[in-house]
């Protein structure tokens, strides 16, 4: 290394060796001669600036980056110590971590086991959750920015294009923030990145780690890639095993359907540790209103029942006093008896793949009485068909559900092909046409995952069909 390469930056930081380079700049290993510690220094490029004003914007961006990133102190995030300027170039002084990037590891190994990927994801999610709580959005979560130390610690790096809520965005330089292969669909369509798009990018990163490729493939044409990303057209995961349900939630095309980063970390921790029951997802914001509405409806029905009973008592008493012996009205022959399996107190249904040579289990007939019971039975009967009778189960999904969650039967079959059984418990009305249920998936490769969902149903050709699923 030449003396020039060993030069002193800002009178304090001595360059040691060049570690790598990217679109935003070069990274060096160095020594902080004042504090006698090893650091990493990132020199930001100015070549994208066409004039002095552009260069000034980049310098302002560097100062802004340091100001934002300095807010975050987390054991799973690379810390930024200082921002300095040397010969007109801005430099970031960062924590140095002897490590390998997830991108380099994948280049060597191809892919990683689901549990290992989940543990990496848990650590990164916890750091990003802390960033979000501080008002910081990363905007470029990708394998190259996940650093893996020999002791098993994972750290998210390069908050170089991060943005704090309320901070001014610098656009004069024309810089493109982020890596398209890991963009969230709404970002590819031109929307601003936010916490939800960080969740999607984390899902894309973990998908790549477990599947060996990004979720949108590797098209040579950048425009074709952006189009696929904007449509949310991910390739169904085939090697993720127990990580699959979590990945599908992180990669949901609708930002509002994705979990928050804290919840994502909890779900990843459950997969990493082999916990049979992943943390239950909180109900959507509208759910409390549904439950209050359901409580009002139940109270009204109870009042009507009491009034009806009193009226019947008065009328039957008058008949007896008049010497009449008119019998009580019988239940119409078309009404089905109440099925005890549909009550909230006893709603367990277990299904499994039928033995070779046998037919799939026949779902219990849908009750013809209470609409809540009909809808609960529809959800129960849907899962009774799985995973043995995919065609019949797919027909019980609305066209809207298919277009948003399983656009092709092959995608649907690929997901359920990983399962050996599915269990439905805790069925309960949620107001309107909604039903809540706890679903436990058992994978053919071993392991289970438990999730809580809210299903909205619609009448499709005289039969209740599942129209949406939320966690």
C-alpha positions, 0 to 999 in steps of 0.5 A: 500500500502506498503512502497516499493510501495510508493517508490521514483523513481529517487529521485523525483517521488513518486508512489501512486497506480498501474493503470494497466499493459500491454505487455510493462510494468506497469503503476502507478499513482504518484506524482512529488515531485519537481513540486507538480503535479500528473503524470503517470509513466510507468515501462518498462518490461525487461523480454523479454531481454535474456541477458545484451545486450537485457536489454541495448537495452530496456533501449535505446528503452525507451530513444528513446521513450521519445525523440520521444514522447517529440516532440509531444505537442497536447491537444489530446495526452498524453504528456511525461515529462521525462525518468528516470532509477531506479534500471536498469529499465527505467521509462516514466513519463507522463501526468496523465489523470483521464479517462476510456479507450475506450476498458473498455467503450466498454467492458461495453457498447458493442458499441457506436452511430456513432456520438459519435464515430466520435467525439472521432475519430476526436480528436484522428485523430487531435492528430495523424495528429500532430504526423505525421507532426512531423515525428512520427508514433504511430504504435499501435492505438487501443481502449486500447490506447484511453483515455476518460475523463469525460469532453468529451476530448479524448486523444491518449496514449502510444507512447511507440512503436512509431517510428520517421522517420529516427530514428534507429529501435531497433530489437534485443529484438524481440519485436512485435510492435502493436496489430494484431487485428488493424493492417493494411493489409500491416503491417500484410504482413511484411511491415513497418508501416507508416502514412497510417497504422496509418490511418487504425488502427484508422479506425479499432478502430472506427469500433470496437467502432461502431460495437462492434467488430474489423473489422476482427472479433475475431478469437481464432487462432492468425495465422488465424487472421493475415491471415484475416488481411493480406487479408484486409477481413473486415466484412462489417459495419452494424451499422455505419450509416452515419459513414460508408463511412468514415470507408470504406475509412480509412479501404481501403486495398490499402494504397494509397487509404486511406485519410491522417490523417488531411483529416480523421479528417475533415471527422469525424468532418462532421459526428460528427456535422451532417454536410450534406456535408463532406469536399471534398477529394482532387484529387489524385496526378495524377489528375492535369496531367489528367486535363492538358491532358483534357485541351489540348484535348479540345483545340485541338478539338476547333482548329479542329472545327474552321478549319472545319468551315472555310473549310465548309465555303469555300466549300459552297461558291464555290458551291453557286458561281457555281450555285450548291444547294448541301444540307449540310450533315445530321446527320447519323440516328444512332447518338443519339442527345446530352443529355443535362443532361450529360453536366458539367453545368447540371448534377444532378440526384436524385434517391430513393427507388421505392415505393412498387409495382413499378419498379425501374427507367429506366436509360437514354439510353447511348449516342452513340456519344462523349466518355466523354458523354458516360462515364458520362452517365454510372456513372449517369445511375449506380447510377440511379439504386440504391438503388432499383435495386442492381443486375443491378447496381452490373452488371455495376461494373468491375470484378476488382472493385468487387474484390477490393471493394465489393468481394461479392454481400452480402457485396454490398447489406449490404452497399446499404441497409442502403441508402434511396437515392443517388444523383449525381451532378457535373459530368465532364470528368477528362481525359482518361477514368476518370469521376469526380462526387459528390455523396450525400448519404441519409441514411434510418436512417437519415442524409446525407454524400457528397463525391467527387470521380474520376471514371475510366471506362473500356469497358466490353462487349460493355458497360462502366463499373466502374473499380475503384473509388478514392477520 
